[in-house]
Amino acid sequence: MKILITGGAGYIGSVMCEVLLNEGHEITVVDKLLYGPNSLNHLFYNQKFNFIKSDVRDFQNYQREIKKSDCIIPLAALVGAPICDQNIEESFITNEISVINLFKKLSNDQIVIMPTTNSGYGSGKKNQIFDENSKLNPISRYALQKEIIEKKLMRRKSSISLRLATVFGSSPRMRLDLLVNDFTHKAYKDKSIILFEKEYRRNFIHIRDVARCFSHCLDNFDMMKKNIYNLGLSDSNLTKLELCKKIKKYIPDFVILSKNIKKDLDKRNYIVSNKKIELTGFKTQFSIDDGIIELLKLYKSFKYYENGNI
Ligand SMILES: NC(=O)c1ccc[n+]([C@@H]2O[C@H](COP(=O)([O-])OP(=O)(O)OC[C@H]3O[C@@H](n4cnc5c(N)ncnc54)[C@H](O)[C@@H]3O)[C@@H](O)[C@H]2O)c1
């Protein structure tokens, strides 16, 4: 397939492009390279890979690519609650308006597979399990933008929404503001952490399983289309404290303290069911432990001092 990926130079995109190219697809990325120019260098050798440096809002720069694509994967966004609150207008235009305008340019048959977020579930009651039919309760501006887009997406004939859990794992454009990546980094570098909201429970998914799932959606599109799917590890609805204890297995002198010094802007505290995507035949390949081992290998080799995009 000819696939257009906006924001393809980012954390998820730079891994996804590699996975989809390996499946034989032709990929064009449109990205304004907010986080530097190197994350896609390893793909330029491939004749099926093309890159256009542009803001997604400047449609005239990639009008032709929109027309000829069989599938569009819109990843370009200001990602996460903090950056959206710091850039209110820009996040609104990038995350919402430009995606709506993109949909308007597509024919009904052009496929859109889009990552949304399970942060929209907000805070659940004790032992409450959220599935795709649960009512959303987005709290942050970011989660709200994703909910609005998902509603528009579901009005299209040829679309799938993947409500991603918090992603972890290594990528050419590394993000340290994601929970597993961040906690593992703190364990390695500081040997200590102060947890806030330590009993808050979240769901997680490895970055390569995310990329593999987009490929799974393409392979099974007729069966899966016009649907929303949670995408996370079913055995990993973990509290922050449980996650830290897992990391401590690999860094025994990791000191875990807790104090409510901050609050999560999305108030994410939920158990998520991933049964629906599993029933389509999708199986994850990477566990949280695999991710922690991978991240420790990465952090031992390179030094990361800054948080990804906070
Ligand atoms: N990483 C996660 O845990 C997670 C979870 C749920 C959903 N998502 C969604 O997945 C998508 C990708 O997230 P990510 O983690 O790779 O984030 P990222 O910040 O690493 O990537 C975003 C990319 O979009 C590009 N971009 C931003 N604004 C642009 C603009 N106006 N024009 C062109 N390019 C622009 C950036 O340069 C960057 O390469 C986002 O839509 C995000 O909301 C991510």
The ligand as an SDF file (V2000), in Angstrom:
LIG
                    3D

 44 48  0  0  0  0  0  0  0  0999 V2000
    3.5040    7.8210   22.9200 N   0  0  0  0  0  0  0  0  0  0  0  0
    2.3500    7.5410   23.5240 C   0  0  0  0  0  0  0  0  0  0  0  0
    2.3330    6.9940   24.6690 O   0  0  0  0  0  0  0  0  0  0  0  0
    1.0300    7.8160   22.8410 C   0  0  0  0  0  0  0  0  0  0  0  0
   -0.1360    7.3580   23.4450 C   0  0  0  0  0  0  0  0  0  0  0  0
   -1.3580    7.6270   22.8330 C   0  0  0  0  0  0  0  0  0  0  0  0
   -1.3990    8.2990   21.6240 C   0  0  0  0  0  0  0  0  0  0  0  0
   -0.2450    8.7410   21.0580 N   0  0  0  0  0  0  0  0  0  0  0  0
   -0.3700    9.4840   19.7880 C   0  0  0  0  0  0  0  0  0  0  0  0
    0.5720    8.9810   18.8330 O   0  0  0  0  0  0  0  0  0  0  0  0
    1.0170   10.0460   17.9810 C   0  0  0  0  0  0  0  0  0  0  0  0
    2.5340   10.0780   17.9510 C   0  0  0  0  0  0  0  0  0  0  0  0
    3.0310   10.2830   19.2880 O   0  0  0  0  0  0  0  0  0  0  0  0
    4.5860   10.2240   19.6170 P   0  0  0  0  0  0  0  0  0  0  0  0
    4.7110    9.6240   20.9690 O   0  0  0  0  0  0  0  0  0  0  0  0
    5.3270    9.6100   18.4750 O   0  0  0  0  0  0  0  0  0  0  0  0
    4.9170   11.7930   19.7410 O   0  0  0  0  0  0  0  0  0  0  0  0
    6.1390   12.6680   19.1780 P   0  0  0  0  0  0  0  0  0  0  0  0
    6.0210   13.9920   19.8470 O   0  0  0  0  0  0  0  0  0  0  0  0
    7.4220   11.9290   19.3310 O   0  0  0  0  0  0  0  0  0  0  0  0
    5.8280   12.7930   17.6250 O   0  0  0  0  0  0  0  0  0  0  0  0
    5.0270   13.7790   17.0550 C   0  0  0  0  0  0  0  0  0  0  0  0
    5.6360   14.1600   15.7130 C   0  0  0  0  0  0  0  0  0  0  0  0
    4.7620   15.1110   15.1290 O   0  0  0  0  0  0  0  0  0  0  0  0
    5.5420   16.1340   14.5450 C   0  0  0  0  0  0  0  0  0  0  0  0
    4.7240   17.3600   14.4960 N   0  0  0  0  0  0  0  0  0  0  0  0
    4.1420   18.0160   15.5440 C   0  0  0  0  0  0  0  0  0  0  0  0
    3.4660   19.0880   15.0970 N   0  0  0  0  0  0  0  0  0  0  0  0
    3.6160   19.0980   13.7390 C   0  0  0  0  0  0  0  0  0  0  0  0
    3.1420   19.9370   12.7000 C   0  0  0  0  0  0  0  0  0  0  0  0
    2.3600   20.9990   12.9610 N   0  0  0  0  0  0  0  0  0  0  0  0
    3.4890   19.6510   11.4330 N   0  0  0  0  0  0  0  0  0  0  0  0
    4.2650   18.5700   11.1420 C   0  0  0  0  0  0  0  0  0  0  0  0
    4.7520   17.7410   12.0700 N   0  0  0  0  0  0  0  0  0  0  0  0
    4.4210   17.9910   13.3630 C   0  0  0  0  0  0  0  0  0  0  0  0
    6.7540   16.2870   15.4440 C   0  0  0  0  0  0  0  0  0  0  0  0
    7.8440   16.8810   14.7380 O   0  0  0  0  0  0  0  0  0  0  0  0
    7.0100   14.8360   15.8400 C   0  0  0  0  0  0  0  0  0  0  0  0
    7.9310   14.2310   14.9480 O   0  0  0  0  0  0  0  0  0  0  0  0
    0.3710   11.3140   18.5250 C   0  0  0  0  0  0  0  0  0  0  0  0
   -0.7720   11.6190   17.7590 O   0  0  0  0  0  0  0  0  0  0  0  0
   -0.0210   10.9440   19.9370 C   0  0  0  0  0  0  0  0  0  0  0  0
   -1.1040   11.7140   20.4000 O   0  0  0  0  0  0  0  0  0  0  0  0
    0.9640    8.5150   21.6360 C   0  0  0  0  0  0  0  0  0  0  0  0
  1  2  1  0
  2  3  2  0
  2  4  1  0
  4  5  1  0
  4 44  2  0
  5  6  2  0
  6  7  1  0
  7  8  2  0
  8  9  1  0
  8 44  1  0
  9 10  1  0
  9 42  1  0
 10 11  1  0
 11 12  1  0
 11 40  1  0
 12 13  1  0
 13 14  1  0
 14 15  2  0
 14 16  1  0
 14 17  1  0
 17 18  1  0
 18 19  2  0
 18 20  1  0
 18 21  1  0
 21 22  1  0
 22 23  1  0
 23 24  1  0
 23 38  1  0
 24 25  1  0
 25 26  1  0
 25 36  1  0
 26 27  1  0
 26 35  1  0
 27 28  2  0
 28 29  1  0
 29 30  1  0
 29 35  2  0
 30 31  1  0
 30 32  2  0
 32 33  1  0
 33 34  2  0
 34 35  1  0
 36 37  1  0
 36 38  1  0
 38 39  1  0
 40 41  1  0
 40 42  1  0
 42 43  1  0
M  CHG  2   8   1  16  -1
M  END
$$$$
